[in-house]
Amino acid sequence: MKALFLTVLIFTTAFLLYDRFATPAGQRVVFENPPLELPEDSKPGTRSVYTTRVTQDSPPPTPSTPGGDSFVPPQIESLESLTKNWTMIPTQAFPRQVKLSKPVQFRMAAGTSTLPAGSAAFALSAQSNVLLVAPTQSSQARGQIFVHDTDLPVQVRESYERWRRGRIEMAQAAWKKRQTSPASSTAMVNMPGAVEPTGAPKRNADGSYDLLLASMKFGQVTDIKLNKIQRWGTPQQRTIDNQPTWAVSVFYEAMAFCGPIDAEAQAQVRDGKIVRWIYPGSGEPVP
C-alpha cells in the first residue's frame, strides 16, 4: 500500500511539473495562464507607451491666436543686426563724447599724448569696429580705440531702446485710431478729385498729394511726420501683385536709433486707394 502511494505521488508530481513547465500555454490542465504583465506606464493611473506614441505621431494642437483685430507690434530689427555686430555704425551717431575703458595714445603735429582709462574723449567716426577719437571736439589730435573699449555701445543701446519703444507706441496709437474709426481707411477712396483719370494720385501745386496726406492723417503710417517731409516724388506706373499700380515716393526726415536720418517711403496706389506703404530699398512695410 505504501509502495502504491509513493508511485501515485511520483506520477502526480511528474504530471504537475509537466503541466506547469512543459505544456504549451492555453493547453494546461491545472495551472492557468499567468496574467499578462503590463508595462509600468500602462497600469491604472499611468500613461501608456502606446498613448505616448500616438501623441508624438499626431500633429501638435494649433495654439490659440488672438483675433485678427488684435494689435500686432511691428517687427523691429535688433541692434546687432542694424549695426552688423557693431561693424557699421551710422554717421548720425557722431560726434559724441565717450568714456574710455582703455588708455588711448593720440598723435598730433607736436608729438603724442595719452589719455588714461576712465577719461572722456570724443568719438568722431567709426571704421569697422574701430573708433576715431579726439581728446576734445576741437582738438586736431587723433587716436584709435575699439568700439567695445568705450561706453559707446551702452549709449547707442539706450537710444535704440527709446527708439524701439517709440516705434511700437506709434504703431499702437495708429491701430487704436483705426479701431475707433474703421471707416477712415475707406474715406480716402471717396475723396473728390484725389485721383487722376489714369488712376494716379492727383498732385497739388506744392507737390503734395491729398490722397497721401489723408493716409498720413488717418494713421495708415506713423513714421512720416508732415513737418518732416522734404519733397514729394512723381507717380510711377508699375506692375505690383500682377496688377497695374502707381508708386509715389515721399522723402522725409525720420528718427532712427542713432538720430535723425534721411528716409524714403513709397505709397502704392491702386483703384483709387493706397494699398500699402513700403520702404523701397528693403520692401518692408512703413510703420
C-alpha positions in Angstrom: 0.0 0.0 0.0 2.8 2.3 0.9 4.6 1.5 -2.4 1.3 2.3 -4.3 1.1 5.6 -2.6 4.6 6.5 -3.4 4.1 5.5 -7.1 0.9 7.7 -7.3 2.8 10.6 -5.6 5.7 10.3 -8.1 3.3 10.2 -11.1 1.2 13.1 -9.8 4.3 15.2 -9.2 5.7 14.5 -12.6 2.3 15.4 -14.2 2.1 18.7 -12.3 5.7 19.6 -13.3 5.0 18.7 -16.9 1.7 20.7 -16.9 3.3 23.7 -15.3 6.6 23.9 -17.3 6.3 21.7 -20.4 2.7 22.1 -21.6 2.2 25.0 -24.1 0.2 28.0 -22.8 -3.5 27.5 -23.3 -3.3 23.7 -23.0 -2.5 23.4 -19.3 -4.9 21.4 -17.2 -4.1 22.5 -13.7 -2.1 25.7 -14.0 -4.0 28.6 -15.6 -2.2 31.1 -17.8 -0.5 33.8 -15.7 -1.9 37.3 -16.2 -0.2 39.5 -18.7 2.1 41.9 -17.0 1.5 45.4 -18.3 4.3 47.9 -18.5 4.6 50.2 -15.5 3.4 53.2 -17.6 0.3 51.2 -18.8 -1.0 50.4 -15.3 -4.0 52.4 -14.0 -3.1 55.9 -13.2 -0.1 56.0 -15.6 0.3 56.9 -19.3 0.8 54.0 -21.7 3.6 53.8 -24.2 1.0 53.5 -27.0 -0.7 56.6 -25.9 2.7 58.4 -25.8 3.5 57.3 -29.4 0.1 58.3 -30.7 0.5 61.7 -29.1 4.0 62.2 -30.5 3.0 61.0 -34.0 -0.1 63.2 -34.1 0.2 66.8 -35.3 0.6 69.2 -32.3 -2.5 71.2 -31.4 -2.7 74.6 -33.1 -2.2 77.2 -30.4 -5.0 79.7 -29.9 -4.3 83.0 -31.5 -5.8 86.4 -30.9 -8.4 87.7 -33.2 -7.5 89.5 -36.4 -8.4 92.8 -34.8 -5.7 92.5 -32.1 -2.7 94.8 -32.2 0.4 93.2 -33.6 3.7 95.1 -32.8 5.8 95.9 -35.8 8.9 93.7 -36.5 12.0 95.7 -35.5 15.5 94.6 -36.3 17.8 94.0 -33.3 20.6 96.5 -32.6 23.2 93.9 -33.5 21.5 93.4 -36.9 21.2 97.2 -37.6 24.9 97.7 -36.8 26.1 94.5 -38.4 27.5 93.4 -35.0 29.0 96.9 -34.4 30.9 97.0 -37.6 28.6 99.6 -39.3 27.7 102.4 -37.0 25.7 105.2 -38.9 27.4 108.5 -39.2 24.4 110.1 -37.4 25.9 108.7 -34.2 28.8 111.1 -34.3 30.4 113.2 -32.9 29.7 112.2 -29.3 31.5 112.0 -26.1 32.5 108.6 -24.9 34.2 107.1 -21.8 37.4 105.1 -22.4 37.9 101.8 -20.7 41.5 101.5 -22.0 44.2 104.2 -22.5 44.5 105.8 -25.9 47.5 107.3 -27.5 46.9 110.5 -29.5 49.1 111.7 -32.3 49.5 115.3 -33.3 52.0 117.6 -35.1 53.8 118.3 -31.8 54.1 114.7 -30.7 52.0 112.2 -28.8 49.9 112.2 -25.7 47.9 109.6 -23.8 44.6 109.6 -22.1 44.2 107.0 -19.4 41.3 104.6 -18.9 38.3 106.3 -17.4 38.9 109.6 -19.3 36.4 111.2 -21.7 37.1 111.6 -25.4 35.1 112.5 -28.5 34.3 109.8 -31.0 34.3 111.3 -34.5 33.6 108.3 -36.7 33.8 104.6 -36.9 35.6 102.3 -39.4 34.6 98.7 -39.0 34.7 98.2 -35.2 37.3 100.9 -34.5 36.6 104.4 -33.4 38.5 107.5 -34.4 38.7 109.7 -31.3 40.0 113.1 -30.2 40.8 114.4 -26.7 38.3 117.3 -27.3 35.8 118.1 -30.0 38.0 120.9 -31.4 41.4 119.1 -31.0 43.4 118.1 -34.1 44.9 115.1 -32.2 43.7 111.7 -33.3 43.7 108.3 -31.7 42.0 104.9 -32.3 40.2 102.5 -29.9 37.9 99.5 -30.4 34.2 100.3 -30.1 33.8 97.9 -27.2 36.6 99.5 -25.3 34.3 102.5 -24.8 30.8 103.1 -23.5 29.5 103.8 -27.0 27.6 100.5 -27.2 25.8 101.3 -23.9 24.9 104.8 -25.2 23.6 103.5 -28.5 21.6 100.7 -26.9 19.8 103.2 -24.7 19.0 105.3 -27.7 17.9 102.2 -29.6 15.5 101.1 -26.8 13.9 104.5 -26.7 13.5 104.5 -30.5 12.1 100.9 -30.5 9.6 101.7 -27.8 8.6 104.8 -29.7 8.0 102.9 -32.9 5.8 100.4 -31.1 3.8 103.2 -29.3 3.3 105.0 -32.6 2.1 101.8 -34.3 -0.3 101.0 -31.5 -1.7 104.6 -31.5 -2.4 104.3 -35.2 -4.0 100.9 -34.7 -6.3 102.3 -31.9 -7.2 105.2 -34.2 -8.2 102.7 -36.9 -10.2 100.7 -34.4 -12.2 103.7 -33.2 -12.7 104.9 -36.8 -12.7 101.9 -39.1 -14.3 103.8 -41.9 -11.4 106.2 -42.1 -9.3 103.9 -44.3 -12.1 103.8 -46.9 -12.8 107.6 -46.7 -9.8 108.2 -48.9 -11.3 106.4 -51.8 -14.2 108.8 -51.9 -12.1 111.9 -51.9 -13.3 114.0 -54.8 -10.5 114.9 -57.3 -7.8 113.0 -55.4 -7.1 110.6 -58.3 -6.5 111.3 -62.0 -8.4 109.5 -64.7 -5.3 107.4 -65.2 -5.5 106.2 -61.6 -2.5 108.1 -60.4 -2.9 110.3 -57.4 -3.5 113.9 -58.3 -0.7 116.3 -57.4 -1.2 119.7 -55.7 0.6 122.9 -56.7 3.0 122.4 -53.8 3.9 118.9 -55.0 1.9 117.1 -52.3 -1.0 114.6 -52.8 -4.3 114.8 -51.0 -4.6 111.0 -51.1 -1.2 110.5 -49.4 -1.8 113.3 -46.9 -5.1 111.8 -45.9 -3.5 108.4 -45.4 -1.0 110.0 -43.0 -3.6 111.9 -41.1 -5.8 108.8 -40.8 -2.8 106.9 -39.2 -2.1 104.5 -42.1 1.5 105.4 -41.5 3.1 107.0 -38.4 6.7 107.1 -39.3 6.2 110.1 -41.7 5.6 113.4 -39.9 4.0 116.1 -42.1 6.5 118.7 -40.8 9.5 116.5 -41.7 8.6 115.9 -45.4 11.4 117.2 -47.6 9.9 116.6 -51.0 7.4 114.5 -53.0 8.2 112.1 -55.8 6.5 111.8 -59.2 4.0 108.9 -59.6 5.5 105.9 -61.5 3.3 103.2 -63.1 4.4 99.8 -62.1 3.1 96.2 -62.1 2.8 95.1 -58.5 0.9 91.9 -57.4 0.4 91.4 -61.1 -1.8 94.5 -61.2 -1.2 98.0 -62.6 -0.2 100.2 -59.6 1.1 103.7 -59.2 4.1 104.1 -56.9 4.8 107.5 -55.3 7.8 108.2 -53.1 7.9 110.6 -50.2 11.3 111.9 -49.0 11.4 112.9 -45.3 13.5 113.1 -42.2 13.0 110.0 -39.9 14.1 109.3 -36.5 16.4 106.2 -36.3 18.0 104.5 -33.4 21.1 106.7 -33.8 19.4 110.0 -34.5 17.6 111.7 -37.5 18.2 110.3 -41.0 17.0 111.0 -44.5 14.5 108.3 -45.5 12.3 107.4 -48.4 8.8 105.8 -48.2 6.7 104.6 -51.1 2.9 104.7 -51.3 1.4 102.1 -53.7 -1.9 103.3 -55.2 -4.4 101.1 -56.9 -8.1 101.5 -57.7 -8.1 104.9 -56.1 -6.7 103.9 -52.7 -3.3 103.3 -51.1 -2.9 99.5 -50.8 0.4 99.7 -48.8 3.3 101.8 -47.7 6.8 100.3 -48.0 10.5 101.3 -47.8 11.5 100.9 -51.5 15.0 99.7 -50.6 14.0 96.7 -48.5 10.3 96.3 -49.3 9.5 96.3 -45.6 6.2 98.0 -44.5 6.4 101.5 -43.2 5.0 101.7 -39.6 
